[in-house]
Amino acid sequence: QGLDLARSEHGSEKPVPLELDSLLESLVEDAQEAGADIQFDGGCGAVLSLRPMAMRRLFSNLIDNALKYGSSARVQARVDAQGVISVHVRDDGPGIAEEAMERVFDPFVRLEDSRSRDTGGAGLGLAIAKALAAKDGAQLRLHNLEQGGLEAVVRWPGTAR
């Protein structure tokens, strides 16, 4: 994962026009085939200039976390009234303490105390995801949901249709 972090910040993959909905649907279908309780709750029809492998890794990391810490996940792409495109990955897990919300993006930070990779990993998934998002002009934010669970939002602030 350390190499993946370095590649996320210094990789040479070139952006190409990418149908965001197709990528997300593919990742959701892969997770469903593996037995996960995950749904694609709708797309936005956006085609963005993005790095396909980087975006696959970004959203795979977010989906994996949602499924690891919750029993189900929901993925949705949206366009707001101003034309800003965002992807939302929600889970029904315990969420994250507010004081740890930004710290989880730091490399090697794990909120789960065991040393098992099955339950905690190396603490690089969110650091990699944030670096991949930033390199393609997006912001990655996390917030707890009122009804419980966590939502990861990848937002391209410069987008408008």
Residue, then its C-alpha position, 0 to 999 in steps of 0.5 A: q500500500g505504501l507504493d500505491l500511496a506514492r503512485s497516487e501522488h506521482g503516477s503518470e496515468k493520463p486523463v481521458p473522458l470517463e463515464l462516471d456512472s459506468l465506472l461506479e456501476s461496474l464497481v458496485e456490480d463487482a461487489q454485489e457478485a462478491g456477495a456484498d449488500i451494495q446498491f447503485d442509487g443513481g447516476c448523473g450522466a457526467v463524462l469527466s476527464l479523469r484517470p480511469m485506474a486512479m478513479r477505480r482505486l479511489f472508489s474501490n477504497l471508499i466502497d471497501n471501507a463502507l463495506k468493512y465498517g458497515s453491513s451495507a453501502r449505497v453509491q450515488a453520483r449527483v449534479d447539484a443546481q450549480g452543475v457541480i458533480s459529486v459521488h456519495v458512498r454511504d454506509d450504515g456503520p458506526g461513523i467516525a468520532e468528529e475529532a478524528m474526521e480529518r486525522v483519518f486521511d493521514p497515512f498509517v492512521r487507523l481508528e481500529d486498534s487491532r493489528s489484523r489486516d482483516t479488521g484494520g489494514a495499514g491505514l493508507g486507504l483514505a490517504i490514497a483516496k484523498a491523494l487520487a481525488a486531489k490529483d484529478g481536481a476533486q475534494l474528498r470529505l467525510h461526514n457522519l449521517e444523522q441516521g447513523g453511518l458515514e458518507a464519503v463525498v468526492r466533489w469536483p468543485g470546478t465542474a458545471r454542465 
